[in-house]
């Protein structure tokens, strides 16, 4: 069985106190879907905000707020080009082989998978490791790390990959709606701009913000 999940690269959340987050390993990937609990959603929002926690370089930009919450969210809310580190994780449960997104790959780059199924038939997704997807007729060959000649591979029909990619889009959309509801509860003063920023980072339409309870 082939399992495909959109995943966010995460690090340990030790010392983070701006909102509740889940305990996490020093490094790993968090699958994004509508099934996350509130603490996991908080972890995802924290990580996406942290990916963009830099000061914009352009002159005349709004200065970083002095308060801790506003300061932490500043980059997420002011940057034009947002980034969510991660991508698509594909696992062959029969063999235990897993393809992970490489370094510097973002969730917005998942659109490159459409080149594999409907375009030029080739795409890569970061480095260290260097995952590679290639279409050969009606089959897609996924190389876990193209830098190694003996890299494990996963093969699946193009039609199966197209179906799995559609499922990943649904998972991300469900996560974004969940995050919008989470933001309305935990980031009331920032719920609308944070949700809009998350939608841009994930390259998805922004959902409506639920009213505050």
N, C-alpha and C positions, 0 to 999 in steps of 0.2 A: 504494500500500500504506500502511495506517495502522499505526503502531507506537506502543504505549503502554507506558511504563516508570515504575515508582515511583522517584523520584529524591530524593536528599538534597542540600540546599544546603551547599556546602563553601567554605572559604577556604584560603589558602596555609598550609601546615603548617610554615613555617620556624621552627626553634628548638625544636620539640617533640621531647622525648627520653625520655618515659616508656615508650614502646614503639615498635616499628617502624611507620612510616606511609609511604604513597606520596607522591611529589612531586605537588603540585597547583598549579593556576593561582591567581592572587589571588582569583578568584571563579568558581564554576561549579556544576555539578550532577553528582553521582555516581549512576549507576543502581545500584539495589540488587537483587541476585539471588544465586543460589547459585554463580555463575561468577566471583565476585571472588577475587583472589589474597590471600594473608595481609596484605600491606601495605595493600591497598585496604580490607580488613575493618578493619584497625587505624585507617585514616583515618576510616571511618564511625563506629566506636566513639568515637574522639576527638571528632568533630564533635557527636555526640549528647550526649556528656558535657559538652562545652563549651556547648551550647545550654542546659544546666541548671546551669551552674557559677556559681550564686549562693547566697547564704546564705538559708535559710528565715527568714521574718519572725516566725514564732510564737515566743513566749517558751518557754523550757524545752527547745528543740531541742538535739540533740547538737552540741557545738561542732565546728568544722572541724578535722580532724586536722592536726598540724604537718608530718607527712611529705608530700612532694610528691605521691606517688601517691594516698594517702588523701585529701589535700586536694583534688586535682583531681576525684576521683570523688564527693566529699561531696554535692554537690547532686543528682547523678544517683541516689544511693543513699538520700537522705533526703527529697526533694521528693515531695509527694503527686501533683501534676499535672505530668507530664513532657511535654516538647516536642521534636519532631524536625523542624527546619525543612526544608520541601520540599513534595512532593506528587506529582502525576502529570504526566509530560511526554508530550505527544502530537504525533507528527510525521507529516505526509503526505509520504511520500518522493517522490511524483510531482511535487509542487509545491515542496517544500522548506519548507513552512509548518510552524512549530512553536509549539504552545501550551505555555507554561511556568507553573508556579505563581507567584503574586505574592508580594510581601513579606508577612511575618507569617503565611503559610499553613503548616500542619503536615501531616505524613504521616498523622496520625490523622484529619484532616479529609477524607481520601479517601472516607469513608463518605457524604459529601454527594453524591458521584456517583450513589449509588443513588436519590437523590431525582429525578435527571434521568431515569433509565430506568424507575423503578417508582413514583415519588412525584409531586410537584407539577410536575415537568418543568423545573425551573430551579435553578441553583446558580452561585455565584461563588466564586473561589478566590484571595483576597488582592488586593493593589493594587500599582501601579507595576511591572509592568503589572497590568491588571485583567481576568483571563480570565473568560469567561462561557460557560456551557453551557445550551442551551435545547432542549427537545424540541418538535418540530412533527410530530405524527402519528407516522409510523414512522421519522422522520429526526431526528438530533441535530445542531444547529448549534453549533459551537465558535468563539467570537470570541476572538482572541488578546488584544486589549486593548479592552474595551468603552468606554474613555474616548475613543477615536478613531473618528470616523465611517467612515474608510476602512480600518479594521483588517482584516488578513487573516482569513479564516475557513476552517474545516475542516468538512465535512459527512460524516456516515457513518450507516448504518442503526442503529437502536436495538439490534437483535440483535447487530450487530458490536461495539458499545460494551460490551454486557453480557458478551460473550465476552472482550474485551480486559481488562475489569475483573477478571474471574475469573483471568486470567493474571497480572495484577499482584499479586493476593493470593498466588498460588503463588510468585511471585518473592520477595515479602517473607517468606513463610514459609521458603523455602529460605535466604534471607539470614540469618534469625534462627537457624536450625539451624547455619549456617556460623559465625556469630558466637559461638554457644555453644561450639562446638569450639575456636574461636580463643581465647576467654576461658579455657578450661581449660588452654591452653598458656601464655598470656601474662599472665594475671591470676589465677593459681591461688588466691590467698587471697581473691579477690573474685569468682570465676567465677559462683557461684550468685546473689548479689545483683545483679551486673551484668547477667546474662542476664535475670533477672526484671525489672529496670528497663528494659532494651531492649524487652522484650515489652510493657510498659506504654506506653512511648513510641510504639511502633508499633501499639498496640491489637491485639495478637495473643496467643494463648495461649502461655504459657512452655513451651519444650521441656525435655526432660530434659538434665541436664548430663552430658557424657561423663566417665567416670572419668579421673583424671590418669594419664598413661602412666608 
